[in-house]
Amino acid sequence: MAEKKRFKAVINNKTYTIVGTEEKSQLEMVTQLINEQLTEVKNLSSTLTTEDAAILVAVNAVNDQLKKQTQILMQQKEMAELKRANAQMRILENKVRQMELVEEKARNGLKEAGIDQEITNPIQAQQVLNELQKQKIQHKAGTTD
């Protein structure tokens, strides 16, 4: 667990002590943004109290946080979908490799048998392999069809 640190933040000319694990540079940026947003909100309406301005800054911050959380959830969902698609792609790539191996075996089997025939698709390749295997079995058994 990270060590807790104390940080003195000056927000709207008032000093606050913040205790947490964040780096000083992070808290300095947060403090600066809060002060900038408070000034911006106060400049929009001179009748706002400091408390009302702080509430509006908080509302804006929570709104931004919810938007970011929604965006993160959507990106996580998209990532999960991409992972599923990637897994499906790997499965398809493996199937293509298997079909290519079947075609290569069929070509080699035809070549060994001295048959000049072109293999044009995986189904034909499997049929050729089946026929070659059938012929081997029949040859071993001493029968022909």
C-alpha positions as CSV (number, residue, x, y, z in Angstrom):
1,M,0.0,0.0,0.0
2,A,1.3,3.4,-0.9
3,E,2.4,5.8,1.8
4,K,-0.1,8.6,2.6
5,K,1.2,12.1,2.2
6,R,-0.1,15.5,3.3
7,F,-0.5,18.3,0.8
8,K,-1.4,21.9,1.4
9,A,-3.8,23.1,-1.3
10,V,-4.8,26.7,-1.6
11,I,-8.3,26.9,-3.2
12,N,-10.0,30.2,-3.6
13,N,-7.5,31.8,-1.2
14,K,-8.2,29.3,1.5
15,T,-5.8,26.6,2.6
16,Y,-6.8,22.9,2.8
17,T,-4.8,20.0,3.9
18,I,-5.3,17.0,1.6
19,V,-4.1,13.5,2.8
20,G,-3.7,10.9,0.2
21,T,-1.3,8.8,-1.9
22,E,-1.3,11.1,-4.9
23,E,1.9,12.7,-6.1
24,K,2.4,16.4,-5.3
25,S,2.5,17.3,-9.0
26,Q,-1.0,15.6,-9.5
27,L,-2.5,17.6,-6.5
28,E,-1.0,20.8,-7.8
29,M,-2.7,20.3,-11.2
30,V,-6.0,19.5,-9.4
31,T,-5.7,22.6,-7.3
32,Q,-4.9,24.8,-10.3
33,L,-7.9,23.4,-12.3
34,I,-10.3,23.9,-9.4
35,N,-9.1,27.5,-9.0
36,E,-9.4,28.1,-12.8
37,Q,-12.9,26.6,-12.9
38,L,-14.0,28.6,-9.8
39,T,-12.8,31.8,-11.4
40,E,-14.5,31.0,-14.7
41,V,-17.8,30.2,-13.0
42,K,-17.7,33.4,-10.9
43,N,-16.9,35.4,-14.0
44,L,-20.1,34.1,-15.6
45,S,-22.3,35.4,-12.9
46,S,-21.2,38.0,-10.4
47,T,-24.1,37.2,-8.1
48,L,-22.9,33.7,-7.4
49,T,-21.6,33.0,-3.9
50,T,-18.4,31.1,-3.5
51,E,-20.4,28.2,-2.2
52,D,-22.7,28.2,-5.3
53,A,-19.6,28.5,-7.6
54,A,-18.0,25.5,-5.8
55,I,-21.2,23.5,-6.2
56,L,-21.3,24.2,-9.9
57,V,-17.7,23.2,-10.2
58,A,-18.5,20.0,-8.4
59,V,-21.5,19.3,-10.6
60,N,-19.2,19.9,-13.7
61,A,-16.6,17.5,-12.2
62,V,-19.0,14.8,-11.5
63,N,-20.6,15.2,-14.9
64,D,-17.2,14.9,-16.6
65,Q,-16.4,11.8,-14.4
66,L,-19.7,10.1,-15.4
67,K,-18.9,10.8,-19.1
68,K,-15.4,9.3,-18.7
69,Q,-16.8,6.3,-16.9
70,T,-19.3,5.7,-19.7
71,Q,-16.6,6.1,-22.3
72,I,-14.4,3.6,-20.4
73,L,-17.2,1.1,-20.2
74,M,-17.9,1.4,-23.9
75,Q,-14.2,1.0,-24.7
76,Q,-14.1,-2.1,-22.4
77,K,-17.1,-3.5,-24.2
78,E,-15.5,-2.8,-27.6
79,M,-12.2,-4.4,-26.4
80,A,-14.1,-7.5,-25.3
81,E,-15.8,-7.7,-28.7
82,L,-12.5,-7.2,-30.5
83,K,-10.9,-10.0,-28.4
84,R,-13.8,-12.3,-29.3
85,A,-13.4,-11.4,-33.0
86,N,-9.7,-12.0,-32.7
87,A,-10.2,-15.4,-31.1
88,Q,-12.7,-16.2,-33.9
89,M,-10.1,-15.0,-36.5
90,R,-7.5,-17.4,-35.0
91,I,-9.9,-20.2,-35.2
92,L,-10.7,-19.5,-38.8
93,E,-7.0,-19.1,-39.6
94,N,-6.3,-22.5,-38.1
95,K,-9.1,-24.0,-40.2
96,V,-7.6,-22.5,-43.3
97,R,-4.2,-24.0,-42.4
98,Q,-5.8,-27.4,-41.9
99,M,-7.6,-27.1,-45.3
100,E,-4.3,-26.1,-46.9
101,L,-2.6,-29.2,-45.3
102,V,-5.4,-31.4,-46.6
103,E,-4.9,-30.0,-50.1
104,E,-1.1,-30.5,-49.8
105,K,-1.5,-34.1,-48.7
106,A,-4.0,-34.7,-51.6
107,R,-1.5,-33.2,-54.1
108,N,1.3,-35.3,-52.7
109,G,-0.9,-38.4,-52.7
110,L,-1.9,-37.8,-56.4
111,K,1.8,-37.2,-57.3
112,E,2.9,-40.4,-55.6
113,A,0.1,-42.3,-57.4
114,G,1.2,-40.8,-60.7
115,I,-2.1,-39.1,-61.2
116,D,-2.1,-35.7,-62.9
117,Q,-5.1,-33.9,-61.3
118,E,-5.5,-30.4,-60.1
119,I,-6.9,-29.8,-56.6
120,T,-9.2,-26.8,-56.7
121,N,-10.9,-26.8,-53.2
122,P,-10.7,-28.5,-49.8
123,I,-13.7,-30.7,-50.4
124,Q,-12.1,-32.1,-53.5
125,A,-8.9,-32.6,-51.6
126,Q,-10.6,-34.5,-48.9
127,Q,-12.4,-36.7,-51.5
128,V,-9.0,-37.4,-53.1
129,L,-7.5,-38.4,-49.8
130,N,-10.5,-40.6,-49.0
131,E,-10.2,-42.3,-52.4
132,L,-6.4,-42.8,-52.0
133,Q,-6.9,-44.2,-48.5
134,K,-9.7,-46.5,-49.8
135,Q,-7.3,-47.8,-52.6
136,K,-4.6,-48.5,-50.0
137,I,-7.0,-50.4,-47.8
138,Q,-8.3,-52.4,-50.8
139,H,-4.7,-53.1,-52.0
140,K,-3.8,-54.4,-48.5
141,A,-6.9,-56.5,-48.4
142,G,-6.2,-57.8,-51.9
143,T,-9.5,-56.6,-53.4
144,T,-10.5,-54.0,-55.9
145,D,-13.7,-52.1,-56.5
